[in-house]
Amino acid sequence: MAILPRMAEGMALPTGLEEPKETGVVALNGTVLGGTLLVKDELEWEALRGDGGKMRELLERIGIPFSAFAGEILGWKGSPNGAL
């Protein structure tokens, strides 16, 4: 079992429709960090499929960057040569 902390549960995902109730809120649990993403309906799926940058933005918004805690784990301060 792995413990993977999140900074947020998810984010609102514009679906291209005018009605706010039609805008999906994608909430992510640990399954996404394991490579699985479940969506509630076709609108959310199409919004994510149509814009690959949205998925990256979503992951950046919920995740904690490795560089934020790498020094504690690896025993050094900062990232080596800006790698992280």
KAMO-V124646 format. One record per pair of residues at least 12 apart in sequence whose ideal C-beta (glycine too) atoms are under 7 Angstrom apart, sorted by the first residue. I is the first residue (numbers start at 0). J is the second residue. Records with the same first field share a line. If there is no record, write none. Layout:
I = J / J
This chain:
3 = 29 / 32
4 = 63
5 = 61 / 62
6 = 61 / 62 / 63
7 = 60 / 61
8 = 26 / 27
9 = 24 / 25 / 26 / 27 / 61
10 = 25 / 57 / 60
11 = 24
12 = 24 / 25 / 43 / 46 / 53
13 = 46
14 = 42 / 43 / 46
15 = 46
21 = 42
23 = 39 / 42 / 43 / 46
25 = 38 / 43 / 57
27 = 61
65 = 83
66 = 78 / 83
69 = 83
